[in-house]
Amino acid sequence: MGGWGPYGQPADPQPSGSRGNKLVAAVRTFVKDLFNLEFDRFVTPSILKVLYLLTIIGVGLYWFGSVIFLFAAGATTSGAGNGGGAIVFLAVLDLLFGWIFALVFLALFRVQYEYMVAMIRTSEYARDINAKLTHHNK
């Protein structure tokens, strides 16, 4: 569909109300699948997007928090002569290179999430093949 409507505005192929109805239907399906005790539908793929976004935010906040903490610890101990300069040096190292460890950590989470999705899709494909073979043999 697509195209352009009057006055150079993009054409809206669906009325706005139908988008809201689709969202309500998606939420109902999610909640129904969440409490499905037969486990014939998987909820994990639908929540992994949100979980991955939370992981990105968490890893970023953890790295940022460690930088802030090290700078604050270095600032409070530098006046006492208790090695505050070493802590500030660690803070600078964390600022310059800590993002590398954060990316590695994020990549490990990403691999784990992709593995979960691959296992679920394999299970779904096997279920579909089994259903087709069972239906074909009748």
MOVENMO-V432253 format. One record per residue. RES is the residue in three letters. SS is DSSP state (A for helix, B for strand, O for the rest). PHI is phi in whole degrees, 0 to 359 (* if undefined). NEAR is the number of other ideal C-beta (glycine too) atoms within 12 Angstrom. Layout:
res->(RES;RES)
ss->(SS;SS)
phi->(PHI;PHI)
near->(NEAR;NEAR)
This chain:
res->(MET;GLY;GLY;TRP;GLY;PRO;TYR;GLY;GLN;PRO;ALA;ASP;PRO;GLN;PRO;SER;GLY;SER;ARG;GLY;ASN;LYS;LEU;VAL;ALA;ALA;VAL;ARG;THR;PHE;VAL;LYS;ASP;LEU;PHE;ASN;LEU;GLU;PHE;ASP;ARG;PHE;VAL;THR;PRO;SER;ILE;LEU;LYS;VAL;LEU;TYR;LEU;LEU;THR;ILE;ILE;GLY;VAL;GLY;LEU;TYR;TRP;PHE;GLY;SER;VAL;ILE;PHE;LEU;PHE;ALA;ALA;GLY;ALA;THR;THR;SER;GLY;ALA;GLY;ASN;GLY;GLY;GLY;ALA;ILE;VAL;PHE;LEU;ALA;VAL;LEU;ASP;LEU;LEU;PHE;GLY;TRP;ILE;PHE;ALA;LEU;VAL;PHE;LEU;ALA;LEU;PHE;ARG;VAL;GLN;TYR;GLU;TYR;MET;VAL;ALA;MET;ILE;ARG;THR;SER;GLU;TYR;ALA;ARG;ASP;ILE;ASN;ALA;LYS;LEU;THR;HIS;HIS;ASN;LYS)
ss->(O;O;O;B;O;A;A;A;O;B;O;O;O;O;O;A;A;A;A;A;A;A;A;A;A;A;A;A;A;A;A;A;A;A;O;O;O;O;O;O;O;O;O;A;A;A;A;A;A;A;A;A;A;A;A;A;A;A;A;A;A;A;A;A;A;A;A;A;A;A;A;A;A;A;A;A;A;A;O;O;O;O;O;A;A;A;A;A;A;A;A;A;A;A;A;A;A;A;A;A;A;A;A;A;A;A;A;A;A;A;A;A;A;A;A;A;A;A;A;A;A;A;A;A;A;A;A;A;A;A;A;A;A;A;A;A;A;O)
phi->(*;72;86;237;269;294;65;71;268;298;287;261;292;233;294;301;297;289;295;296;295;294;294;297;295;294;293;298;296;299;294;297;291;296;257;284;275;272;54;266;232;261;264;307;299;283;260;293;298;292;297;292;298;296;294;300;296;297;294;297;293;296;295;299;295;293;297;299;298;294;295;294;294;294;291;282;263;291;287;275;74;260;82;296;296;293;291;296;299;297;296;294;299;296;294;280;240;296;296;294;294;296;293;297;300;296;297;296;296;299;298;297;294;296;297;299;296;298;295;292;296;299;297;295;295;296;296;295;296;298;295;293;293;295;291;291;281;278)
near->(9;9;11;12;12;9;7;8;9;12;14;16;13;13;11;11;11;13;14;13;14;15;14;14;14;15;15;14;17;21;16;17;21;17;13;14;9;9;14;14;21;23;21;27;23;20;20;24;14;16;21;24;17;17;24;22;18;18;26;20;16;21;28;20;19;26;28;18;22;28;24;17;24;27;17;16;20;20;12;13;9;13;16;21;18;17;25;24;18;23;29;17;20;27;22;15;17;26;20;15;19;27;17;16;22;25;18;16;24;21;16;19;26;18;16;22;23;17;17;23;18;15;20;19;14;14;18;15;14;14;15;13;12;11;10;9;8;7)
